């Protein structure tokens, strides 16, 4: 029986066999490539209109959210809790769509909460627009 010192003296190599590790890595690579194809990302579906103009002549109510999160309907500031009541009144007239105009700096939580209140008010056709809203400057 040889001892460790004689094995080194005889020039025998005691390297690590990498073949099993490479087999394992290749199998993992194949597994992740195959499973990545079948994983579907969660998200929302956006239905874009097919034409530029609408055949529907009904007026849409505009709800505006400025950069500070203040909500206004028909250029009148309202409280968040009054959005649903305004939408229900508008929906009672037979209207089916609302335009939600939000400033680019508007808090996302406020925009989502207002959209939820619009849906709870009975209107599911919501058009989202964003723009940089400017507040009128006071005259000195």
Backbone as a printed PyTorch tensor [residue, N CA C, xyz], in Angstrom:
tensor([[[  0.8230,  -1.1620,   0.0000],
         [  0.0000,   0.0000,   0.0000],
         [  0.8760,   1.2370,   0.0000]],

        [[  0.5380,   2.1090,  -0.8560],
         [  1.3340,   3.3130,  -0.9420],
         [  0.8190,   4.3650,   0.0160]],

        [[  1.6710,   5.1510,   0.4410],
         [  1.2700,   6.2770,   1.2740],
         [  1.1740,   7.5050,   0.3870]],

        [[  0.6710,   8.5700,   0.9380],
         [  0.4850,   9.7970,   0.1870],
         [  1.8110,  10.3650,  -0.3010]],

        [[  2.8310,  10.2570,   0.5140],
         [  4.1280,  10.8180,   0.1180],
         [  4.7390,  10.0540,  -1.0520]],

        [[  4.5550,   8.7390,  -1.0960],
         [  5.0870,   7.9610,  -2.2110],
         [  4.3180,   8.2540,  -3.4920]],

        [[  3.0090,   8.5300,  -3.3980],
         [  2.2110,   8.8340,  -4.5830],
         [  2.6830,  10.1220,  -5.2180]],

        [[  3.0140,  11.1140,  -4.3940],
         [  3.5270,  12.3810,  -4.9360],
         [  4.9080,  12.1810,  -5.5270]],

        [[  5.6700,  11.3520,  -4.9060],
         [  7.0200,  11.1040,  -5.4000],
         [  6.9840,  10.3590,  -6.7280]],

        [[  6.0050,   9.5130,  -6.9130],
         [  5.9130,   8.7360,  -8.1390],
         [  5.3400,   9.5640,  -9.2860]],

        [[  4.8170,  10.7880,  -9.0020],
         [  4.2990,  11.6670, -10.0330],
         [  2.8610,  11.3950, -10.4140]],

        [[  2.1300,  10.6640,  -9.5980],
         [  0.7270,  10.4090,  -9.8980],
         [ -0.0880,  11.6710,  -9.6530]],

        [[ -1.0740,  11.8850, -10.4780],
         [ -1.9180,  13.0770, -10.3570],
         [ -3.1270,  12.7630,  -9.4940]],

        [[ -3.4150,  13.6530,  -8.5450],
         [ -4.6000,  13.5180,  -7.7040],
         [ -5.5310,  14.6920,  -7.9350]],

        [[ -5.8750,  14.9770,  -9.1690],
         [ -6.7670,  16.0920,  -9.5070],
         [ -8.2220,  15.7290,  -9.2600]],

        [[ -9.0620,  16.7360,  -9.2760],
         [-10.5040,  16.5350,  -9.0870],
         [-11.1110,  16.2720, -10.4570]],

        [[-11.9300,  15.2380, -10.5270],
         [-12.5960,  14.8940, -11.7740],
         [-13.7710,  15.8500, -11.9710]],

        [[-13.7290,  16.6940, -13.0100],
         [-14.7520,  17.7070, -13.2510],
         [-15.8780,  17.2220, -14.1600]],

        [[-15.7810,  16.0650, -14.7060],
         [-16.7970,  15.5720, -15.6330],
         [-18.1910,  15.4840, -14.9990]],

        [[-18.3550,  14.9420, -13.7800],
         [-19.7050,  14.9050, -13.1920],
         [-20.2770,  16.3090, -12.9510]],

        [[-19.4200,  17.2520, -12.5690],
         [-19.9030,  18.6020, -12.3330],
         [-20.3510,  19.2510, -13.6450]],

        [[-19.6010,  19.0150, -14.7100],
         [-19.9920,  19.5800, -15.9940],
         [-21.2970,  18.9650, -16.4920]],

        [[-21.4810,  17.6760, -16.2740],
         [-22.7530,  17.0450, -16.6350],
         [-23.9090,  17.6850, -15.8820]],

        [[-23.7120,  17.9170, -14.6080],
         [-24.7410,  18.5240, -13.7740],
         [-25.0700,  19.9430, -14.2550]],

        [[-24.0550,  20.7360, -14.5590],
         [-24.2610,  22.1180, -15.0110],
         [-24.9830,  22.1350, -16.3530]],

        [[-24.6250,  21.2440, -17.2600],
         [-25.2990,  21.1810, -18.5580],
         [-26.7600,  20.7930, -18.3730]],

        [[-27.0380,  19.8440, -17.4850],
         [-28.4260,  19.4600, -17.2120],
         [-29.2210,  20.6290, -16.6340]],

        [[-28.6260,  21.3810, -15.7220],
         [-29.3110,  22.5580, -15.1690],
         [-29.5830,  23.5910, -16.2610]],

        [[-28.6140,  23.8250, -17.1150],
         [-28.7780,  24.7850, -18.1920],
         [-29.9240,  24.3800, -19.1140]],

        [[-29.9710,  23.1250, -19.4860],
         [-31.0580,  22.6370, -20.3400],
         [-32.3970,  22.7750, -19.6340]],

        [[-32.4550,  22.4560, -18.3530],
         [-33.6980,  22.5720, -17.5890],
         [-34.2080,  24.0100, -17.5810]],

        [[-33.3290,  24.9730, -17.2920],
         [-33.7650,  26.3600, -17.2070],
         [-34.1330,  26.9370, -18.5710]],

        [[-33.4800,  26.5010, -19.6150],
         [-33.8470,  26.9720, -20.9510],
         [-35.2390,  26.4650, -21.3290]],

        [[-35.5110,  25.2200, -21.0430],
         [-36.8080,  24.6420, -21.3920],
         [-37.9260,  25.2580, -20.5580]],

        [[-37.7200,  25.4120, -19.2570],
         [-38.7890,  25.9400, -18.4030],
         [-38.9870,  27.4310, -18.6000]],

        [[-37.9820,  28.1700, -19.0210],
         [-38.1390,  29.6090, -19.2310],
         [-39.0820,  29.8950, -20.3860]],

        [[-39.1900,  29.0040, -21.3370],
         [-40.0740,  29.2000, -22.4710],
         [-41.5260,  29.1300, -22.0340]],

        [[-41.8410,  28.3170, -21.0460],
         [-43.2180,  28.1000, -20.6370],
         [-43.6920,  29.0320, -19.5350]],

        [[-42.8130,  29.8170, -18.9550],
         [-43.2080,  30.7310, -17.8920],
         [-43.8240,  31.9690, -18.5260]],

        [[-45.0560,  32.2960, -18.1350],
         [-45.7370,  33.4650, -18.6860],
         [-45.7050,  34.5760, -17.6550]],

        [[-45.3010,  35.7560, -18.0930],
         [-45.2310,  36.8980, -17.1980],
         [-46.6420,  37.3790, -16.8770]],

        [[-46.8510,  37.7060, -15.6040],
         [-48.1430,  38.2510, -15.1930],
         [-48.2180,  39.7080, -15.6130]],

        [[-49.3890,  40.1530, -16.0040],
         [-49.5450,  41.5400, -16.4110],
         [-50.9910,  41.8210, -16.7620]],

        [[-51.2210,  43.0040, -17.2360],
         [-52.5730,  43.3720, -17.6390],
         [-52.6250,  43.4390, -19.1560]],

        [[-53.7910,  43.1750, -19.6910],
         [-53.9760,  43.2650, -21.1270],
         [-54.5150,  44.6430, -21.4530]],

        [[-53.9360,  45.2610, -22.4560],
         [-54.3670,  46.5830, -22.8830],
         [-55.0450,  46.4370, -24.2320]],

        [[-56.2910,  46.8690, -24.2990],
         [-57.0380,  46.8150, -25.5370],
         [-56.9710,  48.1910, -26.1920]],

        [[-56.2540,  48.2520, -27.3010],
         [-56.0840,  49.5140, -28.0020],
         [-57.1720,  49.6540, -29.0450]],

        [[-57.6480,  50.8720, -29.2560],
         [-58.7020,  51.0600, -30.2650],
         [-58.1720,  50.8100, -31.6690]],

        [[-59.0620,  50.3400, -32.5430],
         [-58.6790,  50.0430, -33.9130],
         [-58.7100,  51.2720, -34.8090]],

        [[-59.5220,  52.2520, -34.4410],
         [-59.6200,  53.4390, -35.2690],
         [-59.4470,  54.6840, -34.4050]],

        [[-59.1530,  55.7850, -35.0560],
         [-58.8530,  57.0140, -34.3390],
         [-60.1090,  57.6750, -33.8110]],

        [[-61.1620,  57.7100, -34.6000],
         [-62.3880,  58.3520, -34.1690],
         [-63.3930,  57.3180, -33.7320]],

        [[-64.2180,  57.7050, -32.8200],
         [-65.2290,  56.8040, -32.3010],
         [-66.5620,  57.1410, -32.9290]],

        [[-67.3730,  56.1290, -33.1880],
         [-68.7030,  56.3610, -33.7260],
         [-69.6770,  56.7700, -32.6410]],

        [[-69.2660,  56.6780, -31.3960],
         [-70.1160,  56.9980, -30.2610],
         [-70.0740,  58.5030, -30.0090]],

        [[-71.2290,  59.1540, -30.0800],
         [-71.2760,  60.6000, -29.9130],
         [-71.5800,  61.0180, -28.4790]],

        [[-71.6390,  60.0920, -27.5470],
         [-71.9300,  60.4660, -26.1710],
         [-70.7340,  61.1730, -25.5630]],

        [[-71.0420,  62.1570, -24.7530],
         [-69.9780,  62.9290, -24.1100],
         [-69.3620,  62.1140, -22.9830]],

        [[-68.0840,  62.3470, -22.7660],
         [-67.3870,  61.6510, -21.6890],
         [-67.0720,  62.6650, -20.5980]],

        [[-67.2300,  62.2310, -19.3750],
         [-66.8860,  63.0940, -18.2510],
         [-65.3880,  63.0120, -18.0260]],

        [[-64.7750,  64.1660, -17.7680],
         [-63.3420,  64.2200, -17.5070],
         [-63.1000,  64.3780, -16.0190]],

        [[-62.2610,  63.5060, -15.4990],
         [-61.8180,  63.6000, -14.1080],
         [-60.3240,  63.8740, -14.1670]],

        [[-59.8970,  64.9710, -13.5390],
         [-58.5200,  65.4320, -13.6400],
         [-57.8230,  65.2560, -12.2930]],

        [[-56.5980,  64.7280, -12.3390],
         [-55.7630,  64.5780, -11.1360],
         [-54.4860,  65.3620, -11.4010]],

        [[-54.2160,  66.3670, -10.5470],
         [-53.0100,  67.1620, -10.7740],
         [-51.8130,  66.5410, -10.0630]],

        [[-50.6620,  67.2120, -10.1670],
         [-49.4070,  66.6530,  -9.6420],
         [-49.4250,  66.4720,  -8.1350]],

        [[-50.2190,  67.2430,  -7.4290],
         [-50.2720,  67.1030,  -5.9770],
         [-51.2930,  66.0670,  -5.5290]],

        [[-52.0290,  65.4800,  -6.4850],
         [-53.0030,  64.4500,  -6.1500],
         [-54.4040,  64.9860,  -5.9480]],

        [[-54.6300,  66.2810,  -6.2300],
         [-55.9640,  66.8580,  -6.0900],
         [-56.8240,  66.4320,  -7.2740]],

        [[-58.0840,  66.1260,  -6.9800],
         [-59.0120,  65.6040,  -7.9790],
         [-60.0260,  66.6850,  -8.3070]],

        [[-60.3350,  66.8330,  -9.5980],
         [-61.3690,  67.7960,  -9.9850],
         [-62.2320,  67.1960, -11.0800]],

        [[-63.5230,  67.5450, -11.0160],
         [-64.5010,  67.1260, -12.0080],
         [-65.1760,  68.3950, -12.5140]],

        [[-65.2280,  68.5560, -13.8080],
         [-65.7900,  69.7650, -14.4190],
         [-65.1360,  71.0250, -13.8590]],

        [[-63.8260,  70.9910, -13.7080],
         [-63.0100,  72.1090, -13.2100],
         [-63.3390,  72.5090, -11.7790]],

        [[-64.0080,  71.6370, -11.0400],
         [-64.3150,  71.9010,  -9.6320],
         [-63.5860,  70.8720,  -8.7780]],

        [[-62.7770,  71.3200,  -7.8210],
         [-62.0870,  70.3380,  -6.9620],
         [-63.0810,  69.5630,  -6.1060]],

        [[-62.8630,  68.2640,  -6.0310],
         [-63.7270,  67.4100,  -5.2090],
         [-62.8540,  66.5240,  -4.3300]],

        [[-63.4840,  65.9590,  -3.3210],
         [-62.8040,  65.0280,  -2.4290],
         [-62.7940,  63.6420,  -3.0840]],

        [[-61.8170,  62.8470,  -2.7130],
         [-61.6990,  61.4900,  -3.2570],
         [-62.9740,  60.6830,  -3.0300]],

        [[-63.5990,  60.8770,  -1.8650],
         [-64.8070,  60.0960,  -1.5420],
         [-66.0100,  60.4850,  -2.3810]],

        [[-65.9560,  61.6310,  -3.0570],
         [-67.0810,  62.0760,  -3.8750],
         [-66.9770,  61.6140,  -5.3260]],

        [[-65.8660,  60.9880,  -5.6940],
         [-65.6840,  60.5530,  -7.0860],
         [-66.7580,  59.5520,  -7.4730]],

        [[-66.9930,  58.5820,  -6.6350],
         [-67.9700,  57.5350,  -6.9500],
         [-69.3680,  58.1240,  -7.1230]],

        [[-69.7540,  59.0780,  -6.2720],
         [-71.0730,  59.6960,  -6.3840],
         [-71.2100,  60.4580,  -7.7020]],

        [[-70.1610,  61.1840,  -8.1010],
         [-70.1980,  61.8970,  -9.3730],
         [-70.3320,  60.9200, -10.5400]],

        [[-69.6080,  59.8270, -10.4720],
         [-69.6630,  58.8380, -11.5520],
         [-71.0320,  58.1700, -11.6020]],

        [[-71.6090,  57.8790, -10.4460],
         [-72.9450,  57.2690, -10.4240],
         [-73.9830,  58.2130, -11.0190]],

        [[-73.8790,  59.5210, -10.7300],
         [-74.7980,  60.4930, -11.3160],
         [-74.6100,  60.5550, -12.8280]],

        [[-73.3790,  60.5460, -13.2580],
         [-73.0860,  60.5970, -14.6860],
         [-73.5560,  59.3180, -15.3720]],

        [[-73.3750,  58.1910, -14.7120],
         [-73.7960,  56.9070, -15.2680],
         [-75.3180,  56.8130, -15.3720]],

        [[-76.0200,  57.4710, -14.4620],
         [-77.4850,  57.4470, -14.4800],
         [-78.0420,  58.1440, -15.7190]],

        [[-77.2770,  59.0390, -16.3290],
         [-77.7310,  59.7180, -17.5440],
         [-77.5310,  58.8620, -18.7860]],

        [[-76.9540,  57.6780, -18.6230],
         [-76.7470,  56.7710, -19.7500],
         [-75.3400,  56.8070, -20.3100]],

        [[-74.4610,  57.5460, -19.6820],
         [-73.0820,  57.6300, -20.1630],
         [-72.3510,  56.3250, -19.8680]],

        [[-71.4030,  56.0060, -20.7430],
         [-70.6860,  54.7420, -20.5780],
         [-69.1770,  54.8970, -20.4970]],

        [[-68.6670,  56.1320, -20.6270],
         [-67.2170,  56.2810, -20.6000],
         [-66.7860,  57.5250, -19.8280]],

        [[-65.5860,  57.4270, -19.2520],
         [-64.9820,  58.5020, -18.4730],
         [-63.5420,  58.6570, -18.9320]],

        [[-63.0960,  59.9040, -19.0100],
         [-61.7050,  60.1850, -19.3440],
         [-60.9960,  60.5830, -18.0630]],

        [[-59.9620,  59.8450, -17.7050],
         [-59.1780,  60.1250, -16.5010],
         [-57.8830,  60.7930, -16.9400]],

        [[-57.7990,  62.0980, -16.6890],
         [-56.6350,  62.8920, -17.0960],
         [-55.7620,  63.0820, -15.8610]],

        [[-54.5500,  62.5510, -15.9110],
         [-53.6460,  62.6310, -14.7710],
         [-52.3770,  63.3560, -15.1760]],

        [[-51.9070,  64.2070, -14.2980],
         [-50.6250,  64.8630, -14.5040],
         [-49.5340,  63.7960, -14.4710]],

        [[-48.4520,  64.0510, -15.1830],
         [-47.3590,  63.0750, -15.2000],
         [-46.7500,  62.8790, -13.8190]],

        [[-46.8570,  63.8730, -12.9660],
         [-46.3050,  63.7730, -11.6180],
         [-47.3340,  63.3590, -10.5790]],

        [[-48.5400,  63.0050, -11.0040],
         [-49.5910,  62.6130, -10.0620],
         [-49.2130,  61.3160,  -9.3660]],

        [[-49.5360,  61.2040,  -8.0750],
         [-49.2390,  59.9580,  -7.3610],
         [-50.0010,  58.7830,  -7.9720]],

        [[-49.2950,  57.7000,  -8.2280],
         [-49.8930,  56.5280,  -8.8640],
         [-51.0220,  55.9440,  -8.0240]],

        [[-50.8390,  55.9560,  -6.7160],
         [-51.8730,  55.4180,  -5.8330],
         [-53.1860,  56.1610,  -5.9600]],

        [[-53.1200,  57.4740,  -6.1400],
         [-54.3370,  58.2720,  -6.2960],
         [-55.0080,  57.9390,  -7.6310]],

        [[-54.2190,  57.7930,  -8.6790],
         [-54.7770,  57.4710,  -9.9970],
         [-55.4790,  56.1180,  -9.9610]],

        [[-54.8400,  55.1310,  -9.3520],
         [-55.4370,  53.7890,  -9.2680],
         [-56.6890,  53.8140,  -8.3930]],

        [[-56.6370,  54.5590,  -7.2840],
         [-57.8050,  54.6360,  -6.3950],
         [-58.9820,  55.3090,  -7.0980]],

        [[-58.7230,  56.3610,  -7.8670],
         [-59.7970,  57.0250,  -8.6100],
         [-60.3560,  56.0970,  -9.6790]],

        [[-59.4850,  55.3550, -10.3740],
         [-59.9630,  54.3990, -11.3790],
         [-60.8440,  53.3290, -10.7270]],

        [[-60.4820,  52.8880,  -9.5360],
         [-61.3150,  51.9170,  -8.8130],
         [-62.6710,  52.5090,  -8.4600]],

        [[-62.6820,  53.7640,  -8.0330],
         [-63.9480,  54.4110,  -7.6890],
         [-64.8240,  54.5850,  -8.9290]],

        [[-64.2120,  54.8410, -10.0720],
         [-64.9830,  54.9670, -11.3150],
         [-65.6320,  53.6290, -11.6590]],

        [[-64.8690,  52.5440, -11.5140],
         [-65.4360,  51.2130, -11.7950],
         [-66.5410,  50.8690, -10.8100]],

        [[-66.3400,  51.2040,  -9.5440],
         [-67.3800,  50.9440,  -8.5520],
         [-68.6200,  51.7990,  -8.8080]],

        [[-68.4410,  52.9430,  -9.4560],
         [-69.5670,  53.8080,  -9.7920],
         [-70.3830,  53.3110, -10.9660]],

        [[-69.9130,  52.2700, -11.6450],
         [-70.7060,  51.6630, -12.7020],
         [-70.1810,  51.8860, -14.1030]],

        [[-69.0610,  52.5670, -14.2600],
         [-68.5030,  52.7820, -15.5950],
         [-67.1930,  52.0120, -15.7020]],

        [[-67.1300,  51.1350, -16.6970],
         [-65.9260,  50.3220, -16.8650],
         [-65.0900,  50.7730, -18.0540]],

        [[-65.6330,  51.6410, -18.8910],
         [-64.8920,  52.1420, -20.0510],
         [-64.1560,  53.4210, -19.6330]],

        [[-62.8990,  53.2750, -19.2360],
         [-62.1060,  54.4040, -18.7520],
         [-60.9750,  54.6510, -19.7380]],

        [[-60.8510,  55.8910, -20.1690],
         [-59.7440,  56.2850, -21.0370],
         [-58.7280,  57.0250, -20.1800]],

        [[-57.4820,  56.5320, -20.1630],
         [-56.4260,  57.1500, -19.3710],
         [-55.5930,  58.0530, -20.2670]],

        [[-55.3650,  59.2690, -19.8180],
         [-54.4570,  60.1740, -20.5130],
         [-53.5470,  60.8200, -19.4810]],

        [[-52.3500,  61.1270, -19.9100],
         [-51.4200,  61.8340, -19.0380],
         [-50.9180,  63.0710, -19.7560]],

        [[-50.7330,  64.1110, -18.9900],
         [-50.1700,  65.3360, -19.5340],
         [-49.6220,  66.1680, -18.3880]],

        [[-48.8210,  67.1180, -18.7360],
         [-48.2600,  68.0160, -17.7440],
         [-49.2450,  69.1540, -17.5540]],

        [[-49.9470,  69.1250, -16.4270],
         [-50.9580,  70.1500, -16.1520],
         [-50.3090,  71.3630, -15.5080]],

        [[-50.7380,  72.5260, -15.9300],
         [-50.2130,  73.7610, -15.3680],
         [-51.3100,  74.4380, -14.5710]],

        [[-50.9730,  74.8290, -13.3620],
         [-51.9300,  75.5600, -12.5500],
         [-51.9030,  77.0280, -12.9590]],

        [[-53.0480,  77.6880, -12.9240],
         [-53.0440,  79.1050, -13.2580],
         [-52.2370,  79.8940, -12.2430]],

        [[-51.4640,  80.8290, -12.7350],
         [-50.6470,  81.6690, -11.8710],
         [-51.5070,  82.7810, -11.2820]],

        [[-51.3490,  83.0560,  -9.9840],
         [-52.1120,  84.1510,  -9.3930],
         [-51.6480,  85.4970,  -9.9460]],

        [[-52.6100,  86.4140, -10.1320],
         [-52.2930,  87.7390, -10.6590],
         [-51.9210,  88.6460,  -9.4960]],

        [[-50.7710,  89.3000,  -9.5840],
         [-50.3090,  90.1890,  -8.5220],
         [-50.6000,  91.6140,  -8.8470]]])
